[in-house]
Amino acid sequence: MTIRVSVVCALMLGAVAMSVSSLASASGPGPGLAEFHAPRIPGPTPPTRPGASLAIREWTSKNWSGYALNGTDFTQVTGSWHVPMVQSPTKKRHYRKNTFSASWVGIDGYGNSSLIQAGTEQDWFNGHAFYQAWFEVLPAPETPITMTIHPGDHMSVSITKGVPKWTITVTDTTTSQSVTTMQAYTGPMTSAEWIQEAPTIGRHVATLASDSTVTFDGGTVNSGNPGLISSEAGAMFKGRRHQISTPSLPDSDTDGFAVAYGSVAPRAPSS
């Protein structure tokens, strides 16, 4: 599809920028635990049964749910969301079972192995909730950002192509923390996306954390409204039948949507 650009809007970052020294050197919530935010791993054939959600007929994935635009020359993407809360296990014996999730904005990765992205992770790790901001340029694992993240914080991400490097800005507008970094990237720029993900730990897709519903809003692509439509949405599956993360229809101004844990599509946000 071609890029559809309508109402032009800029993402306002009203926070005080922090230095790039705020980037941490370790990856993941524990020592030696490298966390990757991988390209889309295709899932089973999208459902066509009567009553299936219109928001998931286009694509499925083993590690992604959300919205992805396909086209050419995607040079800028933005988005914002409130950090979801990790739900603690309902059974005590599961408290030591580690689960992971990530909410992010990026370019590429839908149909290729390249990806530039930034977002937050929301994990249940060693019996505790863990929250962190990060950016990533494949093939490297995520680079954590030294920024205190709480569930409910309002996050904004901007990724913009430059010469010779791209600019990635991650902002917690709730706490006025912001980090900007310049990164080399040479991907094909053929997709832009807003994604809830089950990250890859080592070589395996991790168990998805049970999070509260995430609402992405204020998205732009190439500085314009992305004009999201339901056929650009996809759901996450574990195996062929177990749908574990589901997006809503787009909101009324077509720049956002919600994603819920489980197989039921949440109600679309009002705007």
HELIX and SHEET records of a PDB file:
HELIX    1   1 VAL A   20  SER A   22  5                                   3    
HELIX    2   2 LEU A   54  ILE A   56  5                                   3    
HELIX    3   3 LYS A   92  HIS A   94  5                                   3    
HELIX    4   4 SER A  230  GLU A  232  5                                   3    
SHEET    1   A10 VAL A  16  MET A  18  0                                        
SHEET    2   A10 GLN A 177  GLN A 183  1                                        
SHEET    3   A10 TRP A 166  ASP A 172 -1                                        
SHEET    4   A10 HIS A 154  THR A 160 -1                                        
SHEET    5   A10 GLN A  76  HIS A  82 -1                                        
SHEET    6   A10 VAL A 214  VAL A 221 -1                                        
SHEET    7   A10 PHE A 257  TYR A 261 -1                                        
SHEET    8   A10 HIS A 242  PRO A 247 -1                                        
SHEET    9   A10 ALA A 233  LYS A 238 -1                                        
SHEET   10   A10 TRP A  59  SER A  61  1                                        
SHEET    1   B15 VAL A  16  MET A  18  0                                        
SHEET    2   B15 GLN A 177  GLN A 183  1                                        
SHEET    3   B15 TRP A 166  ASP A 172 -1                                        
SHEET    4   B15 HIS A 154  THR A 160 -1                                        
SHEET    5   B15 GLN A  76  HIS A  82 -1                                        
SHEET    6   B15 VAL A 214  VAL A 221 -1                                        
SHEET    7   B15 PHE A 257  TYR A 261 -1                                        
SHEET    8   B15 HIS A 242  PRO A 247 -1                                        
SHEET    9   B15 ALA A 233  LYS A 238 -1                                        
SHEET   10   B15 TRP A  64  ASN A  70 -1                                        
SHEET   11   B15 SER A 191  GLU A 197 -1                                        
SHEET   12   B15 ALA A 102  ILE A 107 -1                                        
SHEET   13   B15 ILE A 116  PHE A 125 -1                                        
SHEET   14   B15 HIS A 128  VAL A 137 -1                                        
SHEET   15   B15 THR A 143  ILE A 145 -1                                        
SHEET    1   C 3 GLU A  35  PHE A  36  0                                        
SHEET    2   C 3 THR A 200  ILE A 201 -1                                        
SHEET    3   C 3 HIS A 204  VAL A 205 -1                                        
END                                                                             
